[in-house]
Amino acid sequence: FDVPTPPFQAAQRAGYLTDSEVLTKITAEFITQRGATISAGEAPSAGFVSKQKKNVLPSRQKVLKYQVGEDEDYLECLVKVPSRDFGDTLTHRWWRVLKEKKEGGRNALLALELPEDRMKEDGAMMEAIVKSFRLGN
């Protein structure tokens, strides 16, 4: 995938990801000072995108696009994330898993987050990153 630098810079661990299943598989992470994040690596499990859709309460997640297929799984959604001031922050999330077709093939995961109030300025850039995600040879 194509990462625009700037504004993205490499990060150490995905402190914004709380799912330990995801954290153990992440191999590349990027962040911006404006709150955008990119994480990539091996998908932790089969049906990972479906789990992301099902495991968040409908009152906390609005699904914008959801697609499960033979080659790829995709979820784009808005999520209410609890903030430190006891309110909620609206976050735009993209989950994309590309599947290797060969026997025993692994699946690659791309996870992006952007505060919803940054969508006007940075949404097109994030969409371009999602679209640029491809499996290597």
Disulfide bonds with the S-S distance in Angstrom:
none
